[in-house]
Amino acid sequence: MAKTYTAPSIDEYLRKRLMPVEGTIPHVEGIEMYGNSIPAETVGGDLFEYINFPQRYDIDARIQRALKLSKEFLEPLPAGVPPRNLVDDHVEWLKSRPDYRPELETEYRRARSSEQVRVAEDLHELYDTAGVLLVDAQGHGIISAKIASTVHDTFHALMLAELDRRGKTTPEFFERLNLRLAQSVTARNALGIIEKESAQEIATMLYGEVHPHGYFRFVNFGHPPPLVFSAEYSKFMEIDKSRMVQFLALGLQIPKDHPDRNRYFSLEFRQRAKSSDIAEITLMSPGDILFLYTDGVYDGSDKDERQQLEGVMREHYRQPAKDICNALVEHALKQDDHFRQIGEEDRIDDKTVFVIKRN
């Protein structure tokens, strides 16, 4: 007798979408990594995902396409042939201008060809790079899960365009993501509005890229800052906060020079993100650990909680990244038991832990 298919509930569907998949853990030279996420309810607002570039994208095919375009862009369009690409189309426009000179076409074709050569070079670096995405939507439950899912889908749609155009992530990528999740003056925004309170739903995000031997570059929108545990000194190290640029949560701030700035609500206008706003951390010695988390594990400010986490790390730092991660999650779950005992269940939140360890 054939089995009857039962469609998953919306809770089950969202939980599966937002949970990390162990089979996608990237391999980066000299690095071991592992993460886990546990919702406070059936489903939660935390999202954790590995971005395994060689597994998710056909980097070889992308490089070959960029190199092919770099040659095609140099070739003049034969007479009577329709435009083959955007460069041909732009050249046709140049020729319609009264100030057109043949050297304008040559210069433009060379510049666009050079762009594609650089795209190919930047794509090649993705073989040795792993991305990690952490999102924490305010609250927990199905609404928060939907918000985290919106951030996830927007992120990946923009990533496809970014790799096509640039071959890597750039500050402009994050500005587009931030604007997409901002509250529109004239239309419903992506994150949504709580009608009774006229308040915008909030989501924080930290996206980083892990490079060989412990080099980590990341951008932070309202997320608790990373912690670095030194194997040599057996403690969390202080990080120069001036190097840890942090924007407000997604959608709350719009660049003051953005042409659509008056079409969105913004708590205040800020400077557009620059390359210098992408923070950098390097794990200097073997055994050093980078610890990423959501505020259900640690809010980034309580000294006693930090000392407790440091104690857990000190006890387990010699173990594999997976075991360290599990120990930190277990510690956070014990904190939940304490909250229940003292009648403060409202302090229980979704939990995500991600550990990067230099071998």
BELMO-V48465 format. One record per pair of residues at least 12 apart in sequence whose ideal C-beta (glycine too) atoms are under 7 Angstrom apart, sorted by the first residue. I is the first residue (numbers start at 0). J is the second residue. If there is no record, write none. Layout:
# BELMO-V48465
i->[I/I]
j->[J/J]
This chain:
# BELMO-V48465
i->[9/10/10/10/13/13/13/13/13/14/14/14/16/17/17/17/17/18/19/19/19/19/19/19/23/23/23/24/25/25/25/27/27/27/27/28/28/28/29/29/29/29/29/30/30/30/30/30/30/31/31/31/31/32/32/32/32/33/33/33/33/34/34/34/34/34/34/35/35/35/35/36/36/37/37/38/38/39/39/39/39/39/40/40/42/42/42/43/43/43/43/44/44/44/44/44/44/44/44/44/44/45/45/45/45/45/45/45/46/46/46/46/46/47/47/47/48/49/49/50/50/50/50/51/52/52/52/53/56/58/58/58/61/61/62/62/62/65/65/65/65/65/66/68/69/69/69/71/71/72/72/72/72/72/73/73/73/76/86/86/89/90/90/93/118/118/119/121/121/121/122/127/127/128/128/128/129/129/130/130/131/131/131/132/132/133/133/133/133/133/133/133/134/134/134/134/134/135/135/135/135/135/136/136/137/137/137/139/139/146/146/146/147/149/149/150/150/150/150/153/153/153/153/154/157/157/157/170/170/170/170/170/173/173/174/174/174/177/177/177/178/178/180/180/180/181/181/181/182/182/182/182/183/183/184/184/184/185/188/190/190/199/201/202/202/203/203/203/203/204/204/204/205/205/205/205/206/209/212/213/213/213/213/214/215/215/215/216/216/217/217/218/218/219/219/219/220/220/220/220/221/221/221/223/223/223/223/223/224/224/224/225/225/225/225/226/227/227/227/228/228/228/228/228/229/230/230/230/230/230/231/233/234/235/235/238/242/242/243/244/244/247/251/252/252/252/252/253/253/254/254/254/254/255/255/256/282/285/285/286/286/287/288/288/288/288/288/288/289/290/291/292/292/293/293/293/294/295/295/295/295/296/296/296/296/307/308/308/311/311/311/320/320/323/323/324/324/327/328/328/331/335]
j->[141/41/42/141/42/141/144/145/148/38/41/42/148/46/144/147/148/36/34/35/36/47/48/49/49/51/54/49/49/51/129/127/129/209/211/127/211/212/211/212/213/357/358/209/211/213/355/357/358/319/320/356/358/209/320/354/355/320/321/324/354/47/324/351/352/353/354/324/325/328/352/350/351/328/350/139/349/139/295/347/348/349/139/140/140/141/144/139/143/144/349/135/136/137/138/139/143/144/146/147/349/135/147/293/295/349/350/351/132/134/147/150/151/133/351/353/132/129/131/129/130/131/132/129/125/128/130/126/162/122/125/126/122/162/119/122/123/115/118/119/122/166/119/115/112/115/116/83/84/86/108/111/112/115/108/109/112/90/108/111/107/104/107/107/165/166/166/165/166/167/166/210/211/208/209/210/208/209/206/208/207/209/353/154/206/204/205/222/291/293/351/353/147/150/151/202/204/202/203/222/293/294/200/202/200/201/202/348/349/190/200/202/202/189/190/180/202/204/249/176/179/180/189/176/172/175/176/272/273/274/276/277/218/272/254/271/272/220/249/250/253/257/202/249/250/250/253/263/199/250/263/264/262/263/262/263/264/262/250/202/250/250/248/248/249/220/221/222/248/220/222/249/217/219/222/291/218/355/357/281/282/287/357/281/280/289/355/277/279/277/278/276/277/245/246/278/246/247/248/249/246/247/248/292/294/297/298/299/243/245/299/280/289/290/291/290/280/287/289/287/288/290/312/316/287/284/285/286/287/316/284/313/309/305/309/280/278/279/278/276/278/266/266/265/266/267/269/265/268/268/269/270/271/268/269/271/357/357/358/316/357/357/312/316/323/354/355/356/355/354/353/351/352/349/350/351/348/331/348/349/350/327/331/350/352/330/327/330/326/327/330/354/356/354/356/352/354/352/350/352/350/347]
